Every structure is written in structure tokens, then in C-alpha cells.
Amino acid sequence: MDDTARTAKGKSVDSSAVFFNKIKTYFMKPQNVILLLFGIVLTFTTVAPIVAIVQDTFKIHVGTIDAYLTKKTEGFSIVNYTDLFTSKLAKTNLWTPLVNTVLLAVLTCLISILFGGLFAFLVTRTNLKCKKYLSSIFIFPYIMPQWTLAVVWQNMFNSNEVTGTSNGLLASLFNYRAPIWWCQGLLPCAIVLGLHYAPFAYIMIGGIFKNMDANLEEAATILDTPKWKIMTRVTLPMVKPAILSTILLVFGSAMGSYPVPHYLGLTTLSTKYVSMNSKYTGEASILAIIMMIFGILILGINQMSLKSRKSYTTVTGKSGQISKINLGKVGKYVIAIIFIVVTFFTSIFPIVSFAFETFLPNPGDYSFLYTGNIANLTTKWWVTRGNAASALYGQAGILFNDMIRKALGGTLKVAVACALIAGTIGTLIGYAVSKNRRSKWANYVNNMAFLPYLMPSLAVGAAFFVLFSNEKINLFNTYTLLIIAGVIKYIPFASRSALNSMLQLSGEIEEAAIIQDIPWFKRMFKIIIPIQKSSIISGYLLPFMTCLRELSLFLLLCTQGFILSTTLDYFDEMGLYAFSSAINLILIVLILVFNTAINKITGASLDEGIGGN
């Protein structure tokens, strides 16, 4: 062998050794293994359902409109698209629901930002009274199930002129008949959803207000700048990132809301999907795709805003002492009283209302209150059992009802599993992304983990229904499918919570342990997790709390009666409002008890550090 051949062979061996050494070095870092593993898993679990539902839009379904139009029983066709977009029913099935959905999302953002943002400003920047109480009670609507305020709205304002059957509270007590547009449709839906997401805006914007450096505002005040100009030119631009984030997240969530439009009689893409899914299966899948497109657009807008965003430094090492705005001796009490009244109806009254409903002889009908005959109240909905159950349409009382008991067990099982799995995966992703924050692959994994959150819940549920409920893979009506869908949907809670906390940690902390040859598992459990315990616990809590009250995501994945939220939907459709009110009450009390217990044990609180003093 000549020297040239030996040199070439040597270079080949050297390059191979270098390549394998690089591979070995890469996999020796736990964060790289985590990113590679979950990058592949998330790509499949996020992209595969989307691909499946896109395919479903072209598929011919036996017994549906596409089979009738094509005269075929199998295969693929574009007839679903042509019929949905161009038929005589296009306005009813597509354009009206689409316009209603976008208007609902826009109005919800507007109401939640104005209400939540104003409250955040008053709590953090003024001498408002009762801050601690108001701050704690204000977040209740966000903790409660989404449909809670919608049901309360019905019970308050409905009358026999609207429903044709029974009077609500105002009609019964004061003979007040609210107009139909106030009882059903776009406006009440927007108000209810806006009140539901206002606490979210309060948490996001209030945190910025609380930690904002006061130097710029003080400088403007010294220069005799009018207060309205300070607010519009200095304060609002500083909270612009929080406002933008709130708009994007609330818009995406409102797009996929099913319970509120369902209860308050508004046709949206989500309600239309549910009504069309049996006879117009392929066209319903197109509606789900449209909802998903909005989620992807929101993610794109968020990424563009992060790249082009100017520097909005709100926390510095300089003076952080903020001079509170004086509302006056009377003003601070008057405004506090107004918010106490508002929060009573959004936070406390729902609990009282649902409890009261379960003692009405005919739940939903408050007509007997007009005569003041309180003696008509009954406990039959709670304690009836055995042969007497025939009087309750064959259902045993709430305390002895097997369907409710099994549904409660199923809900807790799914919630615990989703919290443990999503919390663990999210924490690992947050850790790995923080270690490789400048890596394109890390950004990709982070985006894939976050994308399901921006997609409407019903659309995500529809995608998993198509992927896992067919002749090849049939997981319909199993806890496995609910847990898979829940984990993918709730990973963003844990990953973002973990990422934000990990970015606060100095790399020197772990590097010191690495120098001492401390294994990665020991570093995580002995150093990293204890330091950021509160944020990591939040990453487990949020999926658990959200899963307890989830309906839109699970609606298509199991039968009614499988978990509490779908059981509530079942009793509502049957007209057994005492049972649905009881389930509402059970869910609210469960969530509040768990939330309070965890807050006491860990010290974590949604409103902590915003209005707690």
C-alpha cells in the first residue's frame, strides 16, 4: 500500500472516530437526549392527529352526505370542500359560524383585557381598599369550569318568553323579562367568556405592573407630564408584551370554546362541528382544520412578535418603589365596593346558585319564589334511592347515583394521570430547552410542545378522535385516549412553567455539581427541583385543575357518563338540571378544595405577589 492510500485510510479512520466521538459527546448530555426523544414523540403526537384529520376531510364516509353526493362508499374526494364552501348551506354551515367565532374571540379579548387589566392596575398602582380579598376572589371564574357563568347567566336572565318553559331568578322575583339578545347570542357569550378569562389577563398584566421600575413614570411626573399622557406614552407601552401574550392566548382559547356558545345559543365553529359530525363528517373535519389554522397563525404571530419586539425592561436594580395613585377618601371605598359586588356575582353567587338549584322542586324554574312559598324546597334530588328513584326519571339521588360516582372516579383518574405525565414531560422539556436555548432544535421542540395549547380544544379532540377511533386503532371511550389527549394538550402548562423557572437559574449551580461528578438524576432531585419547587409544582397543578373541568377536549373522545363533565352534559340534555347543577357544584368545590390545600402546603398561589398585600 503506497503512502497516499495509507494517508487516505488514516484520514477516513480519523474522521470516523471524530464523528463517533461527537455522537458520544452529544448523547452524554441529558438535555440533548431529552430534546431528541421528546422532539420525535411530540412531532408524532402533534402532527399525526393533524394529518389524520386533514385526510379525513377528503375521505368518503359511509352513510354521510359525501357518500350520497359521490355515490361511493369508500375512497377519497374533494366533495366535502366543494359542498361546504359552495352549496346553499355554505352560509349556515361555514360562514355564519366562522364570523361568529372570530367576533366572539375578538370581543372576549377586548372584555378580558379591559376588565382584567383595569383591575390589575387598581390593585397594583392605587390605594384601593380590600386588595387581598379582591385579589383572591377575582381569580375564581378562571378556576371554575368554563360553563359555570353561562349557566348562572341563564338562571339569572332567562324567562318563559325566551325559553318557552320557565322563568329565571329576575323574572320570578321582579317580573323582569330581559330581551332575547341579552339572554342568548353573541353579546352574553362574549361577556361570560370575557369574565372567565379576565383573571388570566389580571395575572399576566398585574405581574408586570407589580414589578415595573417606577423611574420612567417618576421622571415624567417631575416634568409635569399630564397623567393621561404618562399612562398612554409610558405605562401602557411597558405592559404591551403582557397584553399581546394575553390577547394571543385568550383568542386561541375563545376560538374553541364549546360550552358557553352551547348554553347561550350562539352558533360557532365548535358547536357547528358537534352538530354536523354525524351526517357531515368530512365537512365537520374541515371546520376543525379551520380552527387549527387559527392556532398555527397565532403561534406564528407570537414568534414574529418575539423576534421584532423592542426591549421592554420592567425590572431593574434601580428604584422599584412605585408611588400609588390616590383614589381619594371616598373613591377607594366606592371602587372597592363596586368590585366586591361584581366579584360576588362572578365568584360566590355561582356556588350558592348551583347548591340552591339542587333543592328546587323543578330545577331551573324559580316561579314559586314569586309567591314566596319556600316550603316547596325539597331534598329529593339528593337522597332518593331504591324504588323511589322512578320519581326522578329512573335516577337515584345525587348521593347514591352510581353514574355520578363512577364519573367522579374516572375524572380523578384522568386528572391525576394527565398531571403526573404532562407535568414530568413538561418539566424535562423546560429543563432541556433552557440548557440549549440557542439551538434551533430546542426552539422546534419548545414550539411543538406549545402548539396544542394555541389550538382550540375541540379541534384537538376532533383530531385525536379521527386518529384513534377507527377500524385500525380504536381507543374510543377509554381512559387511555383521554389521558393521551390530555397530556398533549396540557404539556404547555408544565413546559412553560418549568422553562421560565429554569431560565432564572445560573448555570454555575449545576456546573459545580458536574465538576464533582454528581449524576444527572441526583442533580435534578437534590439541586434543581428543590430550588424551583413552586414553579415545578405549578406545572403539575395546572394540568390537574384544568383536566377536572375540561369538556371541549373530551367531548368527542368518550360517551356521556364516562367522566363528570360529559355526565353533566348528559343530564343537561335529559333536562335533569338538579343533577347537572350538583355536578357543577362538585367540580367547583373539588377544584377550590384542591387549590386551597396545595396553596397551604406549598405556598403557591395564582395571585401571589400581585395583590396579596
Secondary structure in CASP SS format (residue, H / E / C, confidence):
PFRMAT SS
TARGET T0000
AUTHOR 0000-0000-0000
METHOD secondary structure of the structure
MODEL  1
M C 1.00
D C 1.00
D H 1.00
T H 1.00
A H 1.00
R H 1.00
T H 1.00
A H 1.00
K H 1.00
G H 1.00
K H 1.00
S H 1.00
V H 1.00
D H 1.00
S H 1.00
S H 1.00
A H 1.00
V H 1.00
F H 1.00
F H 1.00
N H 1.00
K H 1.00
I H 1.00
K H 1.00
T H 1.00
Y H 1.00
F H 1.00
M H 1.00
K C 1.00
P H 1.00
Q H 1.00
N H 1.00
V H 1.00
I H 1.00
L H 1.00
L H 1.00
L H 1.00
F H 1.00
G H 1.00
I H 1.00
V H 1.00
L H 1.00
T H 1.00
F H 1.00
T H 1.00
T H 1.00
V H 1.00
A H 1.00
P H 1.00
I H 1.00
V H 1.00
A H 1.00
I H 1.00
V H 1.00
Q H 1.00
D H 1.00
T H 1.00
F H 1.00
K E 1.00
I C 1.00
H C 1.00
V C 1.00
G C 1.00
T C 1.00
I H 1.00
D H 1.00
A H 1.00
Y H 1.00
L H 1.00
T H 1.00
K C 1.00
K C 1.00
T C 1.00
E C 1.00
G C 1.00
F E 1.00
S C 1.00
I C 1.00
V H 1.00
N H 1.00
Y H 1.00
T H 1.00
D H 1.00
L H 1.00
F H 1.00
T H 1.00
S C 1.00
K C 1.00
L C 1.00
A H 1.00
K H 1.00
T H 1.00
N H 1.00
L H 1.00
W H 1.00
T H 1.00
P H 1.00
L H 1.00
V H 1.00
N H 1.00
T H 1.00
V H 1.00
L H 1.00
L H 1.00
A H 1.00
V H 1.00
L H 1.00
T H 1.00
C H 1.00
L H 1.00
I H 1.00
S H 1.00
I H 1.00
L H 1.00
F H 1.00
G H 1.00
G H 1.00
L H 1.00
F H 1.00
A H 1.00
F H 1.00
L H 1.00
V H 1.00
T H 1.00
R H 1.00
T E 1.00
N C 1.00
L C 1.00
K C 1.00
C C 1.00
K H 1.00
K H 1.00
Y H 1.00
L H 1.00
S H 1.00
S H 1.00
I H 1.00
F H 1.00
I C 1.00
F H 1.00
P H 1.00
Y H 1.00
I H 1.00
M C 1.00
P C 1.00
Q C 1.00
W C 1.00
T H 1.00
L H 1.00
A H 1.00
V H 1.00
V H 1.00
W H 1.00
Q H 1.00
N H 1.00
M H 1.00
F H 1.00
N C 1.00
S C 1.00
N H 1.00
E H 1.00
V H 1.00
T H 1.00
G C 1.00
T C 1.00
S C 1.00
N C 1.00
G C 1.00
L H 1.00
L H 1.00
A H 1.00
S H 1.00
L H 1.00
F H 1.00
N C 1.00
Y C 1.00
R C 1.00
A C 1.00
P C 1.00
I H 1.00
W H 1.00
W H 1.00
C H 1.00
Q C 1.00
G C 1.00
L H 1.00
L H 1.00
P H 1.00
C H 1.00
A H 1.00
I H 1.00
V H 1.00
L H 1.00
G H 1.00
L H 1.00
H H 1.00
Y H 1.00
A H 1.00
P H 1.00
F H 1.00
A H 1.00
Y H 1.00
I H 1.00
M H 1.00
I H 1.00
G H 1.00
G H 1.00
I H 1.00
F H 1.00
K H 1.00
N H 1.00
M C 1.00
D C 1.00
A C 1.00
N H 1.00
L H 1.00
E H 1.00
E H 1.00
A H 1.00
A H 1.00
T H 1.00
I H 1.00
L C 1.00
D C 1.00
T C 1.00
P C 1.00
K H 1.00
W H 1.00
K H 1.00
I H 1.00
M H 1.00
T H 1.00
R H 1.00
V H 1.00
T H 1.00
L H 1.00
P H 1.00
M H 1.00
V C 1.00
K H 1.00
P H 1.00
A H 1.00
I H 1.00
L H 1.00
S H 1.00
T H 1.00
I H 1.00
L H 1.00
L H 1.00
V H 1.00
F H 1.00
G H 1.00
S H 1.00
A H 1.00
M H 1.00
G C 1.00
S C 1.00
Y C 1.00
P H 1.00
V H 1.00
P H 1.00
H H 1.00
Y H 1.00
L C 1.00
G C 1.00
L C 1.00
T C 1.00
T C 1.00
L H 1.00
S H 1.00
T H 1.00
K H 1.00
Y H 1.00
V H 1.00
S H 1.00
M H 1.00
N C 1.00
S C 1.00
K C 1.00
Y C 1.00
T H 1.00
G H 1.00
E H 1.00
A H 1.00
S H 1.00
I H 1.00
L H 1.00
A H 1.00
I H 1.00
I H 1.00
M H 1.00
M H 1.00
I H 1.00
F H 1.00
G H 1.00
I H 1.00
L H 1.00
I H 1.00
L H 1.00
G H 1.00
I H 1.00
N H 1.00
Q H 1.00
M H 1.00
S H 1.00
L H 1.00
K H 1.00
S H 1.00
R C 1.00
K C 1.00
S C 1.00
Y C 1.00
T C 1.00
T C 1.00
V C 1.00
T C 1.00
G C 1.00
K C 1.00
S C 1.00
G C 1.00
Q C 1.00
I C 1.00
S C 1.00
K C 1.00
I E 1.00
N C 1.00
L C 1.00
G C 1.00
K C 1.00
V C 1.00
G H 1.00
K H 1.00
Y H 1.00
V H 1.00
I H 1.00
A H 1.00
I H 1.00
I H 1.00
F H 1.00
I H 1.00
V H 1.00
V H 1.00
T H 1.00
F H 1.00
F H 1.00
T H 1.00
S H 1.00
I H 1.00
F H 1.00
P H 1.00
I H 1.00
V H 1.00
S H 1.00
F H 1.00
A H 1.00
F H 1.00
E H 1.00
T C 1.00
F C 1.00
L C 1.00
P C 1.00
N C 1.00
P C 1.00
G C 1.00
D C 1.00
Y C 1.00
S H 1.00
F H 1.00
L H 1.00
Y H 1.00
T H 1.00
G C 1.00
N C 1.00
I H 1.00
A H 1.00
N H 1.00
L C 1.00
T C 1.00
T C 1.00
K H 1.00
W H 1.00
W H 1.00
V H 1.00
T C 1.00
R C 1.00
G H 1.00
N H 1.00
A H 1.00
A H 1.00
S H 1.00
A H 1.00
L H 1.00
Y C 1.00
G C 1.00
Q C 1.00
A C 1.00
G C 1.00
I H 1.00
L H 1.00
F H 1.00
N C 1.00
D H 1.00
M H 1.00
I H 1.00
R H 1.00
K H 1.00
A H 1.00
L H 1.00
G H 1.00
G H 1.00
T H 1.00
L H 1.00
K H 1.00
V H 1.00
A H 1.00
V H 1.00
A H 1.00
C H 1.00
A H 1.00
L H 1.00
I H 1.00
A H 1.00
G H 1.00
T H 1.00
I H 1.00
G H 1.00
T H 1.00
L H 1.00
I H 1.00
G H 1.00
Y H 1.00
A H 1.00
V H 1.00
S H 1.00
K H 1.00
N C 1.00
R C 1.00
R C 1.00
S C 1.00
K H 1.00
W H 1.00
A H 1.00
N H 1.00
Y H 1.00
V H 1.00
N H 1.00
N H 1.00
M H 1.00
A H 1.00
F H 1.00
L H 1.00
P H 1.00
Y H 1.00
L H 1.00
M C 1.00
P C 1.00
S H 1.00
L H 1.00
A H 1.00
V H 1.00
G H 1.00
A H 1.00
A H 1.00
F H 1.00
F H 1.00
V H 1.00
L H 1.00
F H 1.00
S E 1.00
N C 1.00
E C 1.00
K C 1.00
I C 1.00
N E 1.00
L C 1.00
F C 1.00
N C 1.00
T C 1.00
Y H 1.00
T H 1.00
L H 1.00
L H 1.00
I H 1.00
I H 1.00
A H 1.00
G H 1.00
V H 1.00
I H 1.00
K H 1.00
Y H 1.00
I H 1.00
P H 1.00
F H 1.00
A H 1.00
S H 1.00
R H 1.00
S H 1.00
A H 1.00
L H 1.00
N H 1.00
S H 1.00
M H 1.00
L C 1.00
Q C 1.00
L C 1.00
S C 1.00
G H 1.00
E H 1.00
I H 1.00
E H 1.00
E H 1.00
A H 1.00
A H 1.00
I H 1.00
I H 1.00
Q C 1.00
D C 1.00
I C 1.00
P C 1.00
W H 1.00
F H 1.00
K H 1.00
R H 1.00
M H 1.00
F H 1.00
K H 1.00
I H 1.00
I H 1.00
I H 1.00
P H 1.00
I H 1.00
Q C 1.00
K H 1.00
S H 1.00
S H 1.00
I H 1.00
I H 1.00
S H 1.00
G H 1.00
Y H 1.00
L H 1.00
L H 1.00
P H 1.00
F H 1.00
M H 1.00
T H 1.00
C H 1.00
L H 1.00
R C 1.00
E C 1.00
L C 1.00
S C 1.00
L C 1.00
F C 1.00
L C 1.00
L C 1.00
L C 1.00
C C 1.00
T C 1.00
Q C 1.00
G C 1.00
F C 1.00
I C 1.00
L H 1.00
S H 1.00
T H 1.00
T H 1.00
L H 1.00
D H 1.00
Y H 1.00
F H 1.00
D H 1.00
E H 1.00
M H 1.00
G C 1.00
L C 1.00
Y H 1.00
A H 1.00
F H 1.00
S H 1.00
S H 1.00
A H 1.00
I H 1.00
N H 1.00
L H 1.00
I H 1.00
L H 1.00
I H 1.00
V H 1.00
L H 1.00
I H 1.00
L H 1.00
V H 1.00
F H 1.00
N H 1.00
T H 1.00
A H 1.00
I H 1.00
N H 1.00
K H 1.00
I H 1.00
T H 1.00
G C 1.00
A C 1.00
S C 1.00
L C 1.00
D C 1.00
E C 1.00
G C 1.00
I C 1.00
G C 1.00
G C 1.00
N C 1.00
END
